[in-house]
Every structure is written in C-alpha cells, then in structure tokens.
Amino acid sequence: MADVTQLPSFTTIDLPALGQQLHTLLEKNCTALTNLLQKTSDYNWNNLLQPMEDMSAAVEKAWTPISHLHSVADTEQLREIYNTAISELSDYHMAVMQNAALYQAVAAIKAGPEFSQLEVAQQAIINHLLRDFKLAGVDLPAAEKKQFATLNQKLAKLTTQFQENVLDSTQSWQKHITDKKLLSGLPEHALASAKQAAERQQLSGWLFSLDMPDYQALITYADDNELRREIYFAFSTRASDQGPHDKKWDNSQTMQEILHTRHAMAQLLGFAHYAKYSLATKMAKTPSRVMTFLEELAQAALPQAKQEFADLVDFAKTHYQVDTLHAWDIAYYSEKLRQYAYAVSKEGFRPYFPAEHVINGLFAILTRLYGMQFTCMGSADVWHADVMLFSVSDADKKLRGYLYLDLYARQGKRDGAWMTDAYARRKLANGDRELPIGFVTCNFNAPVGNDPALLTHDDVNTLFHECGHAVQHLFTVIDYASVAGINGIPWDAVEIASQFMENWCWEKPAIDMIAQHYQTKELLPTELFEKLIRAKNFQSAMQTMRQLQFALFDFRLHCEYDTKQTDQIQVILDQVREKYAVFPTPTWNRFAHGFSHIFAGGYAAGYYSYKWAEVLASDAFSLFKENGIFDQKTGAAFLYTLLGQGGAQEPMTLFIQFRGREPSIDALLRHTGIIATKQTNKKVSTNPVSC
Ligand SMILES: [Zn+2]
C-alpha cells in the first residue's frame, strides 16, 4: 500500500485557474454520477459509494486552497473567486443530495445483503448519507425541493457576507497614539508590537488595530479609562449600526435574513425550528436535553460567578476608589486583582513560552503519550513565510500525515484560532492511501525585533486546543474520508479531542517540557507554576457564565425565531443577559453582530457544543489523572477509541468504551473549581424542559 499524498503548492497557485478547475470538476462529477446510476441497477459499495468518495475527495482538493487562503490571506481577487466557488459548491451539494435516484440507490445498498458485510466505517457513511439526503429535502415535492436549494444557496451567500463585514470593519479601525503617557500600564511587549506596526506605515509613535493581541493588551492593561472605553466601543460594535464603523458593514439585516432563511429551510423539512434541524446530526438529540444541560450548569455556576464579581467590585473600590465598574473596566481590574491575589500577571509568563520551544515541547508530550513523531520540513511550499510544515509519524515510524502551523496575527487573516482539515485519510480503489493534512491557524503576537515570539499561557492553551483537533484528524485509523479524522463526527463531540489536550498545559511535568526562559534557559520556577495553578480557577465561574450566555443566546435564538418579530436578536440577547449576566453590558454593545461562530461558522444552534464536549473531555482526562498523565496504556486506549475512530462510531459508544461508564459533569465542575471535591455523580441530564 503506497502513500500517494500530494501536498498542495501555495507559491505557484493560480487562483483564477483554481476557480475554473473547481467549476469544471463539479460539472464532470455531475455527469459521472448520472452515468454511474445508469450503468446498473444493482448497486454496491464498489460501483457507487467508492466512486462517490473519490469525487468528494477531488472536490475537497480543489476547494481547500480557495477556502483556506480566503481565511488566512484574504484579497479582493480571492473574495470574488471564493464567492463564486461557494455558490457553485452549494448548488452542486444540493444537486447531489436532492438526487432521488441516488438516494434510492444508497437505500438499496443499506437494505441489501452487502450491508452487513461492510466495515463499520462504510456502514456509518451509508447511514450518514441516508440521513443527509433527507436533511437536504430529497423527499420533498419538486417545487419545495427547488425552494430548499434556493434557500441553501442564499444562506451560503449571507454567511459569507456576514464574515466579510466583520473582517472589513475590524480592519478599517486603527488607533494612532504619539503621546506615550496615554499608554501607561501597557506591557513592553505590546508597546514594541504597536511601535513596529506604526513603523510599517511610516508613522511615529504607536499604532493599534482591533486584532485580538492589540485589543487584549489595551483592554487588560491600559491605565487610561478613556482609551479602554474607546477600544471596547470599537470592538463591541464591529459590523453594526453602532460605533465608529462605516454603516455599509452593518450586519443587522444580514443576521435577520440568515435566521429567516434557516427557519424556512427547517420548516420545509417539517422541523418546528432550526434548532431541531441542527440537532438531527448531533449527539444531544433534543432541544430539551440541550436546554436542561445548559441551565443545570448555569445554576451550578451562577452563585459563584456573582460572588467573583462582588469580590472584583470590592477590590476596585478598596484599592482604586472606583465606585462603578463599566464593561471596559472588567478585564483591567480583574488583571489587577489577579496580580494582587496571586502575585501573578499573564504577561509575566511570556518570557517562559517562546513559541518554538512550546511547539517542540508540545510535540515531545505527544511523543511520550502516544509515540507520535513530528519532523519539520524545511523547504515547505507555503502561503506566508511564518508558516511551518511538519510530517507526522506514529510509534512504528509509519508516516501518518502532515501538519501546517500558521501562528501569528496579520492583515488579511480572520481573527481567532482554528484547525481545518485540508484532506482526510482515505484508501484508494487500487489500495494506495492518501494521508490526512491539517492546518492549525492562530493569531498570536508575531516576533518583535530580534526576540522570538513569546506566548502567554492562554496562547499556549489555545495552541494545545487546536493541536488536539489536529491529532484527532491526523491519527485516525479510518480509511474512508467521509468518517476519517474530524469528518463525520457530530458537531457537539468535535471539541472533546481539543479541550482534552488543554489539560497538559496545567501539569508540571508537561510544563517542564514546553516552558523555558528565552534568555536564561531556565525552566518555569516551581513557585511561578504554583501561582499559575492557584490562579487557574480565578473567575472561572464568570468565564463559565460568559460561555453559557453565548450558548443560551444561540440556542434560544434558533428555537424561538419568529418571522413576525424584527428585533428578536437583541431582545433574546438582552433576556439572556438579564437572567445570567453578572455585570451590566452597555445598550450599544452589539456582540451578536460579530458572533461569527453562529452566523458564519458551523455553530448555529450548536454553540453549546463547547460546554457539552468539555464535560466529556474533563471526564476522559480524569482517567489520566488516576493512571498518570503520561500513562501510555491509557494514552493508547484514548488514541484508539475517541481519537482514532473519527465519525465511524457514535461518540457516546466510544466514550463508554474508553471510560467504562457514561460521562458525569462532576469532573468539569471540579476542574473549574465550581465544586471542590463533593461527588454528586450527576449524569449528563436527560430531563425534558420546554424550549
Ligand atoms: Zn476547537
């Protein structure tokens, strides 16, 4: 079995040609599919599903460079190509999934004698396909089928528009400062980075953008209230009717139309609302189960969150004579309180986390745990000079895939951090194999001057998270792309592998592998590590409530959407805040207008997934706490079950196989310090509440 993986070439890319290639390929696939269906009426894996898998892989190869570059190196030209491509893809996908003859052919394979002889992964692909045909409207009468396809096409355009508005309004704002006094409080690192940004535009002084590293630095450290208020105002009103931004990027109408379109699609298929449609492919199954889960967690965390905020108010009053804390004061005084209570500043850790050492340490942890080896490929053909490419092998030195790391913030790159699959692992019809490729993208501070890039512990956590996704994608044992790696996994189970990996950032033996002072080469001193651990659960209930508010807002919005109401987005957001926020938010805050996860990403009626998966990840990690965090036997079991099987099996089945029982929320509550040691053995709840 030969490895025939071909790495994409980014330096020689001809974008217009790529757009044209995709167009031609989609047409070719449609013809090929029609021919396949006409050739025989006796369908089986080899004469129908294997060719379909091949066609999907070809589409993925043509689409990956376009979609990836659109996220990390956006240009006007690329946008045009991307928008055409996404529209054509949406049409293609609908044409395939609404093809009644194809649906019947796949159904015939499921009902036939071959099905029981197929591998579990092949059976999963057939089951997923039959489900997805229905979710694309294959059963609908012709007119409604067409309507569904048109709505789907419209949705693809709207979500792209939403994302572009966020990016454009983010990038159009900058703050030029020439009076250093205004920047009092800012760490050296942030100042140096802003100075470099100013120099790049031939300006004196310091230049700040709304990119995450700049926003975080100003909101957390700037002593000047007005400056903090100004950046908060700009950041929290991006792409909206408020704030300093051009109103041409206002997402208000786009958001309404997105919700309207999703609701109409769900109703055409007979679902009461989009949340039910969304759950048809998820682990949680019913809206009531999601709402109960979120409400139970909120009930557990709210009293402590209120107490944490009261402590912050007391602290600001006693030490800074501040009577009222505004939204733009929270991060600033929280950081002061953290430093006061734990004598630890987030910035103080940067010198111990030079990016390259952290990456090597992370790989060394994966070697120790699972035997994986990562080798840097020096002369990689990549889209930016900062990007690194690694080949990845297993304990038997067998090549398993490739990983790209693109870590630093820059213009034209979408904010946030994410991992995407370029290609998935798959066995070809002739027995050869293509290996998986993953992209890990972050937005950390780039190196400044002659120093290496220095990360905060939060950055390290983010890197571990995204590499957790990558490990799942690259170390799959499944040979069928549609359910290999991260493919085919229910959305609310995808974050298990990533959040699981974060745990190693909090263990001293692991920290000793990733932390080393960039000048003195010292390990992180035990005293500093202990401070880090003591501060770990600082304001953890407030953080939990923040995530739960996002999740409840998203879920209620998609459950309760009413075509007759026009201001429902802000109304539901306000209601959720009223019930669960521990401090007031200004009325002009337009958080929803930049909430790309649900309006542009795949988290619509699915943001709860983070917390849902965190329960499973915490509980899985608790077995490593029992057996040792580098216990290879436990590592091998985790690698084979939850990491290795991709979407071929139900996540709950895999979890029980690994853990020996169903998940309990206790591990999560203990990890975040919300309960101390008390055991309640609460299962993930199934009690119904109305939604
Ligand atoms: Zn993630």
Residues whose N, C-alpha, C, O or C-beta is under 5 A from the ligand:
A	BS01	ZN	S498
